[in-house]
Amino acid sequence: MMYNVLIADPLNAVGILPLKNAKNIHVVVDTGLSAIQLHDKISEFDALIVRSQTQVTRLLLENASRLKIIGRAGVGVDNIDIEAATELGIMVVNAPNANTNSAAEHTMAMILALSRKIPQAYYALKNHQWDRKKYIGVEVRGKTLGIVGLGRIGAEVASRAKGQRMKVIAYDPFLSPEKAAKMGIEYGMLEEVLRVSDFITVHTPLLKETRHLINAQAFELMKPGVQIINCARGGIIDEDALYEAILSNKVAGAALDVFEEEPISHHKLLDLPEVIATPHLGASTIEAQENVAVDVSEDILNFFSGSIVRHPVNLPSVPKEIMNKIEPYFNLAEKLGTFLIHLIDEAVEEVTITYAGELSKLEVAPLTRNTMKGILKRHLGTHVNNVNAMYLANKRGITIQESKTTQKKGFTNLMTCEIKTKSDTRNISGTLLNGLGSRIVKVDNYRVDVIPKGHIVFIHHNDQPGVIGRMGSLLAEYQINIATMQVDRSDMGGDAIMVLKIDKHLENDELKALKDLDEIKDVKAIDL
């Protein structure tokens, strides 16, 4: 059978040779299509390959009667309606590893250029200025590089920095001291990394929790003369705070490949001689561009030949009879994982998911994937999905176990997720109530009845008179309305918990104010 493949965005010519050389693939390269033209042509094709320019919308996909697979030549899939593709049975693949080396090399190049003031010296020389004293730099050997975010790229940067004989310390929510030791680097919490580092490079996704992670308070913790590098995502560093930190001489220099708003024609940071910058070039190498095209081309070939697709983004189709039984639990599974990970402050070592009652008779692997998706998304972002969640967990050394029991424990079906860290174990249980939907029914040893949706505040406190009143009064001062409240305790005067549903997201200053109340042990803000 002959398959038609449309390449709608410019791709490296060498990278698409596997497709062009395949006997059963007819490749059409047309990168000048408007949205209307693409809509009119898409019904002729079995596969579509895009980069970031082409918008693959629901409207487009609903007209793609033959389309079976979409290839994104790169990592991000923001320009593809994944939900629509999944609903229509269209697989989406990407190339998550192809630019790792390029991004890591670019980071190291920025570190070295920053330390030796190479761009500034070159610019001066171009302007006929010979001033060796002005551009005296520092060696990186023996200096401490702090890495915030130790995923694929962060780990590659760590390896290269060790080759430069730098001391490396890293923070990552999924990094443990033991894993760090195996990599030959030091483990530190975020504040420690900020305090001890001479150079700091960030390699986290841009999430609500990582936006402005490096802010004015973070700069206050750093050494005088620290140097900052961001080749990850604009927005991780508060650019206004960085500007002020450079003016105050707290930061000696910054190397930026990304900005909060792109493209830029002018930025106040570029007026500072201490700043060097590039226009988002981390993945802009011939090799990376070739690799992303090759990876996507090979996955499309694998798909049409019936082989294993290496980098799926959405969930492959499930037999209808199985889907009908497990689909109602998908949302509950993810929400249990999302809720529980917010209670965890250390690296996750082990996850056990127990299925009780009628669920114990079903194929529950898709539910386990959904639970892991909820756990990982908090720190890894929206690129975590039902397909890659297990792979990402394995890469981070997380052990995953499934357990089944016929004991119903008062419920027709019950899912329990338990997370173990080096020093703690937390668990959560949930069920589906007929006609009422998902419910969280237990957190650790406390019984609750919580709809897993909206803005939730989980409070651990001492069971003493007045605690609930003081908490309610403080929220009222911030104009925060409480929709529902669940309270349980271990014994009179002992440990107790409150689970509140509130009408808006809890900001950091409001969260801190709650934590400062008498008898409050801990407060977690959870958005489901």
C-alpha positions, -999 to +999 in steps of 0.1 A: +000+000+000+012+035-009+011+062+018+011+099+011+032+121+035+030+159+035+059+179+049+043+213+056+073+231+073+110+233+062+130+203+072+166+192+068+169+175+034+191+147+047+167+140+075+138+131+053+158+108+030+145+077+049+110+086+038+120+095+003+139+062-001+110+041+011+092+023-017+057+026-002+060+063+008+051+092-015+065+124-001+051+159-009+071+189+004+049+220+003+060+246+029+041+275+015+006+265+022-018+289+039-042+275+065-070+274+040-048+256+014-037+231+040-073+225+050-082+218+014-053+194+008-050+175+040-076+149+031-052+135+005-025+125+031-019+096+055+009+115+074+017+151+082+051+164+093+054+199+108+077+220+129+064+250+149+050+271+121+020+251+110-010+251+133-026+216+134-061+225+147-091+205+154-108+220+123-079+208+102-079+173+117-116+169+113-111+173+075-081+149+075-101+118+066-070+097+057-046+111+083-031+084+106+000+100+121+015+135+127+052+140+132+065+171+151+101+176+141+111+189+175+101+186+212+072+210+217+037+201+204+019+233+214+009+238+177-009+205+176-043+198+191-033+166+209-068+161+223-084+163+189-058+140+174-064+114+201-101+116+198-098+110+160-074+081+164-044+100+150-010+093+165+013+121+173+051+116+175+079+140+182+117+141+186+124+147+223+161+137+223+174+151+190+185+185+203+199+174+237+235+175+226+232+209+208+214+225+238+241+212+262+269+224+240+253+258+236+251+261+274+287+253+278+297+277+251+277+304+269+294+296+302+329+299+286+321+330+266+306+346+297+336+337+319+362+351+294+341+380+282+346+369+246+317+387+229+324+420+247+361+418+237+353+409+201+328+438+198+355+462+212+381+450+188+356+454+159+353+490+170+391+494+169+396+492+207+425+472+220+420+470+258+433+438+274+428+449+310+392+457+306+383+421+295+401+401+321+380+370+327+379+341+352+387+304+348+359+279+352+382+252+366+376+248+403+344+269+402+311+256+413+284+252+387+249+250+401+224+232+378+187+238+385+168+210+366+187+178+359+168+163+330+184+152+297+200+185+289+209+193+325+226+160+329+246+165+297+257+199+309+268+183+342+290+158+323+306+185+302+312+208+332+330+180+350+352+177+319+361+214+325+371+203+360+342+223+375+325+213+408+289+205+400+259+207+424+224+202+412+188+205+423+159+186+407+127+174+423+135+138+411+171+138+421+183+121+453+217+122+470+223+086+459+216+094+422+238+125+423+267+105+438+264+080+410+268+109+385+298+122+403+281+154+413+267+169+446+230+170+455+215+201+470+181+217+477+174+247+456+185+273+483+218+255+488+225+254+451+218+291+449+240+299+479+272+280+469+274+283+431+297+306+411+278+299+379+241+290+378+224+274+348+187+266+346+172+236+327+136+232+339+104+233+319+085+266+321+056+258+345+035+278+369+058+266+396+090+275+378+080+308+363+103+334+379+119+306+399+150+328+399+136+360+413+147+388+436+146+366+467+167+340+449+193+366+439+196+376+475+207+341+484+235+340+458+271+348+462+283+383+451+297+380+416+276+350+406+271+344+368+237+333+354+230+313+323+196+305+308+194+284+276+162+267+286+130+287+286+123+325+289+104+332+321+123+309+345+144+339+354+127+372+364+143+395+339+135+427+359+151+411+390+181+400+370+185+436+357+185+450+392+209+423+404+234+432+377+231+469+385+238+462+422+268+441+413+253+410+429+254+393+395+287+397+376+273+385+343+245+368+325+243+347+293+208+344+278+196+324+248+159+328+257+136+357+268+102+359+283+088+374+250+103+365+217+113+376+192+129+408+207+142+438+188+154+455+220+157+446+256+170+466+286+192+437+296+211+440+263+221+476+273+242+461+301+278+453+292+277+423+316+250+405+295+257+384+264+229+369+244+219+348+214+185+346+196+173+312+209+200+292+192+202+262+216+189+237+190+201+255+160+228+233+147+230+214+114+232+181+134+201+189+156+180+199+126+190+167+108+184+146+139+149+158+145+139+152+109+155+117+110+138+107+143+104+118+130+109+102+096+119+069+111+090+068+135+066+074+106+082+045+088+079+024+119+042+033+122+034+023+086+054-009+088+037-020+121+070-017+141+073+000+175+070+038+175+098+052+197+085+087+206+046+087+208+031+118+223-005+106+227-021+074+238-024+047+212-059+034+206-073+009+231-099-018+223-133-004+227-145-030+252-116-023+275-118+015+271-155+015+281-146-001+315-115+019+324-121+053+308-143+066+337-113+062+360-088+081+339-095+115+355-095+100+390-061+083+384-044+114+372-059+136+400-048+112+427-012+114+414-013+152+411-027+156+446-003+133+463+029+147+446+021+181+462+025+165+496+060+153+487+091+174+493+118+148+486+128+128+455+103+100+447+118+066+449+089+042+447+052+044+436+028+016+444-008+017+430-033-007+445-066-016+428-093-030+450-128-044+442-140-048+406-110-028+394-088-058+404-103-078+375-095-053+348-065-044+327-053-014+347-020-005+330-035+026+314-047+038+348-012+033+362+002+054+333-024+081+341-015+082+377+022+085+369+013+113+344-003+132+373+028+126+395+053+137+369+035+167+354+040+188+384+077+191+378+081+181+342+052+199+326+026+192+300+048+172+277+043+142+301+015+120+287-001+086+292+024+071+268+057+086+280+050+087+317+064+053+324+095+060+303+102+093+321+097+077+355+121+049+347+147+074+335+145+090+369+149+058+387+114+056+401+102+020+409+065+015+400+045-014+413+009-025+407-011-044+433-045-059+431-069-071+458-105-082+459-110-066+493-134-037+487-128-018+520-164-004+519-162+006+482-172-011+450-138+000+435-109+017+452-076+031+438-048+038+463-015+055+453+014+054+477+047+073+472+078+064+491+108+088+495+140+083+514+124+093+547+087+094+542+057+075+529+024+092+518-007+077+503-041+087+489-072+067+479-101+075+456-132+060+441-161+066+417-195+071+433-225+062+412-240+093+398-216+116+417-183+110+400-147+110+413-140+113+451-108+114+472-118+093+502-086+090+522-053+109+525-027+091+546-048+078+576-074+106+574-108+100+559-122+127+537-148+132+509-133+156+483-142+162+447-108+162+429-113+195+411-105+232+415-083+250+441-076+229+472-057+237+503-044+208+524-035+217+560-017+196+586-022+210+621-025+203+658-060+196+669-065+226+692-095+249+697-095+280+676-073+267+647-101+265+622-114+299+632-080+316+628-075+300+595-110+311+583-104+346+595-071+349+577-086+337+544-114+362+548-088+390+551-074+379+517-110+378+503-107+341+498-140+322+500-141+286+513-164+265+492-161+232+513-142+220+542-132+185+554-116+179+588-103+147+604-079+139+633-059+110+646-071+116+682-083+144+704-055+170+707-033+152+683-025+155+646-053+167+623-059+177+587-082+202+569-089+199+532-104+232+519-118+239+485-115+276+478-126+299+450-092+310+437-056+300+435-036+306+467-007+330+461+027+326+478+022+354+503-012+339+513+003+305+516+031+318+539+006+336+561-013+304+566+019+285+575+027+312+601-005+306+621-002+290+655-006+252+655-002+249+617+024+223+608+022+225+570+001+239+542+000+228+506-018+246+477-030+221+451-047+231+418-066+202+402 
